């Protein structure tokens, strides 16, 4: 399934935010800052990346479901989407 802007805009926003947070974590580590602050930010990065992945899967499920409802062959099977979902879990 191709990533389309209408399917990924929210996930992309989350990933860009995570990129900024990750850059901040790297700077904290390079500058020898408190580990609690760095780890808190790293946890936020991890959560943002996970949520972006789940958003992409959810969009794919909606997209493929809509294709089925129109009588078209979806780009991915439910089993393929489930496998991708479980890879994130």
Secondary structure as the mmCIF struct_conf table of DSSP 4:
data_model
#
loop_
_struct_conf.conf_type_id
_struct_conf.id
_struct_conf.beg_label_comp_id
_struct_conf.beg_label_asym_id
_struct_conf.beg_label_seq_id
_struct_conf.end_label_comp_id
_struct_conf.end_label_asym_id
_struct_conf.end_label_seq_id
HELX_RH_AL_P HELX_RH_AL_P1 UNK A 5 UNK A 30
TURN_TY1_P TURN_TY1_P1 UNK A 31 UNK A 32
HELX_RH_AL_P HELX_RH_AL_P2 UNK A 35 UNK A 69
TURN_TY1_P TURN_TY1_P2 UNK A 70 UNK A 71
HELX_LH_PP_P HELX_LH_PP_P1 UNK A 72 UNK A 74
BEND BEND1 UNK A 75 UNK A 76
HELX_RH_AL_P HELX_RH_AL_P3 UNK A 78 UNK A 88
#
